[in-house]
Amino acid sequence: MIKGGRFIMEYYQEIRQYVGHRPLILPGAVVIIQNEFNEILLQERKPGLFGLPGGLMDIGESLEETASRVVLEETGLFISELNLCHVFSGPDYYFKIDNGDEFYSVTVVYRTNSFTGTLQANEEETLSLGFYSIDSLPTQLLASNKFFLKKCLDF
């Protein structure tokens, strides 16, 4: 991540220097943002997968602060009135990625329809941003995010 023209190492990357590929517990948040038409904001991420705006917690943040920060970074929107939807954790959220890193994800899902600002994609992580009807979600939607939507929106 680059802040103020300098590289800032993410917390989990720092920890990886000490633990190597061993499993970590990574807390994070995603946000279901709905507009006045009940459409859901999705981020097309490189390499073309769609997902909810979200990311990992930084040191000293609350999960609400994490949600607000990552939404602003990824979409340019300021959010408020976050409503806790669900916390996803446990053995079903264990991942081993291609480089050998292992982690257990603890994902807090929030919902809001209270936001201001203009959609602006973060070019480092995002190909496009858009609101989608629940009836016409992209087929490349991340499976975990589809599950989050089903659990939180009862569709």
Secondary structure, 3 states (H helix, E strand, C coil): CEECCEECCCHHHHHHHHHCCCCEEEEEEEEEEECCCCCEEEEEECCCEEECCEEECCCCCCHHHHHHHHHHHHHCEEEECCEEEEEECCHHHEEECCCCCEEEEEEEEEEECEEEECCCCCCCCEEEEEEECHHHCCCCECHHHHHHHHHHHCC
